[in-house]
Amino acid sequence: MTSPFDSITIGPLTLRNRFIKSGANEAMSRDGVPTKAMLKHHGDLARGGIGMTTVAYGAVSEVGRTLANQIVMSESSLKDLTALTQEIHQHGAAASIQITHGGSFVTGLKVKGATISSSSGINKAGLLSGNFWQRAMKESDMQAVINAFVDAAHIARRAKFDAVEIHMGHGYLLNQFISPLSNKRRDKYGGSAENRARFPARVLAAVKQAVGKDLAILAKINVADGVRGGATAADGAITAQVLEQAGADMLVLSGGRNMESTWFMFGSPINQQAIADVLKNPISRLLMKAAALSTPKELTFKEMYFHQYSMQIRQAVTLPLAYLGGVKSLANAEKAIADGFECVVMARTLLHDTGLVNKFKSGEISQSGCDNCNACVAYIYHQAGTWCIKTPANDPAINEIPASK
Ligand SMILES: Cc1cc2nc3c(=O)[nH]c(=O)nc-3n(C[C@H](O)[C@H](O)[C@H](O)COP(=O)(O)O)c2cc1C
């Protein structure tokens, strides 16, 4: 029987085991470059036994940022990104970087003119940061975004990343095409689930062609949006099929949208107390509060909360899939592998304890101590960087120094 500790090959990449740290905004970048705090965090994860760690949230261009300090994939960040991968490799793990374009999901800065998206109209996500309007992308915009993803992937390759994870979930630009909540187009990029996945698939195919010999090409997708009028699991299965055709090496299965269904993404409500504690900025506070409004009253956390949805995707495709969502024990990880997922992806449990994988392996523990309080989600706004409040705080000083210094 396959074990989560067995190695696995994904495209050109072989991992020492099947545990992957999920891309989770570390808030450990300044002026577009990763900091020493980021280096320490991913170094700790690599030392802690993870097969591959995912650096969150590298914007493919300045205009593709959601937050002002976010990493920008460019010549200016190359040196610090390289320091980061060196640290990760030194401890035997592989390094992936999540590459994104926010489109209309820009919450931390003002973009000049209307933000781009699949469709035109009022930009709900941007209202609080003054980005009131979004405009439907034309073919020339699509080509520019494809080029930006390809350029970002080249930067990732030169910085010695082993994989890129193209973000197609949670409400970022490529998800603004996939989800019927935002895609109202009437051309070949709108309407059916196949059409809605067409532009994201073009991006993936171009990235694969550019760097696919050297890097594993992953995409993070929603198994469903979790709200009425959003993408369903049946849509998720079609998205997966289209991306399989486009050449994805593996899909990371997530769900929910940053604006409409954050609770679905986390399988539990957002921690309002932590938001009040951390968010000094009234804009971010309001945004988090607004995002929580749709949370179902009776929602309680269930381990493996995306299992049923993810099995529908498993049945629809043959390419490698990574299970994500509420993996909290070694037994959960073993179940995911036994159910046919090639890898297991975790975020909150690894924020709680970066050494979790080694502890699972040695038998020291078999259950994570994370209690899904979700305070970490608010702590993406903390100047010391994201951390679990049940553990010692990060050192704020090292979050001001570039990773390579
Ligand atoms: C603090 C925090 C920040 C996150 N930031 C991101 C992000 O930048 N990109 C992303 O795709 N997902 C992000 N997520 C979502 C996680 O990657 C993951 O999908 C989610 O936490 C469910 O996995 P889990 O049950 O193992 O925590 C974040 C999660 C947390 C807890």
The ligand as an SDF file (V2000), in Angstrom:
LIG
                    3D

 31 33  0  0  0  0  0  0  0  0999 V2000
   -2.9910   32.1700    7.1540 C   0  0  0  0  0  0  0  0  0  0  0  0
   -3.4670   31.5940    5.8710 C   0  0  0  0  0  0  0  0  0  0  0  0
   -3.1660   32.2480    4.6770 C   0  0  0  0  0  0  0  0  0  0  0  0
   -3.5840   31.7080    3.4630 C   0  0  0  0  0  0  0  0  0  0  0  0
   -3.1980   32.3050    2.2860 N   0  0  0  0  0  0  0  0  0  0  0  0
   -3.4050   31.6650    1.1150 C   0  0  0  0  0  0  0  0  0  0  0  0
   -2.7900   32.1250   -0.0840 C   0  0  0  0  0  0  0  0  0  0  0  0
   -2.0380   33.0980   -0.1020 O   0  0  0  0  0  0  0  0  0  0  0  0
   -3.0460   31.4250   -1.2120 N   0  0  0  0  0  0  0  0  0  0  0  0
   -3.8450   30.3130   -1.2220 C   0  0  0  0  0  0  0  0  0  0  0  0
   -4.0380   29.7060   -2.2650 O   0  0  0  0  0  0  0  0  0  0  0  0
   -4.4170   29.8540   -0.0980 N   0  0  0  0  0  0  0  0  0  0  0  0
   -4.2080   30.4900    1.0620 C   0  0  0  0  0  0  0  0  0  0  0  0
   -4.7230   29.9690    2.2240 N   0  0  0  0  0  0  0  0  0  0  0  0
   -5.5540   28.7650    2.1660 C   0  0  0  0  0  0  0  0  0  0  0  0
   -4.7100   27.5010    2.3730 C   0  0  0  0  0  0  0  0  0  0  0  0
   -3.7320   27.3490    1.3910 O   0  0  0  0  0  0  0  0  0  0  0  0
   -5.5870   26.2420    2.3970 C   0  0  0  0  0  0  0  0  0  0  0  0
   -6.2350   26.1760    1.1440 O   0  0  0  0  0  0  0  0  0  0  0  0
   -6.6220   26.2600    3.5290 C   0  0  0  0  0  0  0  0  0  0  0  0
   -6.0410   26.7650    4.7250 O   0  0  0  0  0  0  0  0  0  0  0  0
   -7.1740   24.8720    3.8140 C   0  0  0  0  0  0  0  0  0  0  0  0
   -6.1410   23.9820    4.1580 O   0  0  0  0  0  0  0  0  0  0  0  0
   -5.9370   23.4920    5.6960 P   0  0  0  0  0  0  0  0  0  0  0  0
   -7.2260   22.8790    6.1540 O   0  0  0  0  0  0  0  0  0  0  0  0
   -4.8240   22.4960    5.6260 O   0  0  0  0  0  0  0  0  0  0  0  0
   -5.5880   24.6960    6.4920 O   0  0  0  0  0  0  0  0  0  0  0  0
   -4.3360   30.5050    3.4520 C   0  0  0  0  0  0  0  0  0  0  0  0
   -4.6230   29.8660    4.6470 C   0  0  0  0  0  0  0  0  0  0  0  0
   -4.1940   30.3880    5.8450 C   0  0  0  0  0  0  0  0  0  0  0  0
   -4.5180   29.6500    7.1040 C   0  0  0  0  0  0  0  0  0  0  0  0
  1  2  1  0
  2  3  1  0
  2 30  2  0
  3  4  2  0
  4  5  1  0
  4 28  1  0
  5  6  2  0
  6  7  1  0
  6 13  1  0
  7  8  2  0
  7  9  1  0
  9 10  1  0
 10 11  2  0
 10 12  1  0
 12 13  2  0
 13 14  1  0
 14 15  1  0
 14 28  1  0
 15 16  1  0
 16 17  1  0
 16 18  1  0
 18 19  1  0
 18 20  1  0
 20 21  1  0
 20 22  1  0
 22 23  1  0
 23 24  1  0
 24 25  2  0
 24 26  1  0
 24 27  1  0
 28 29  2  0
 29 30  1  0
 30 31  1  0
M  END
$$$$
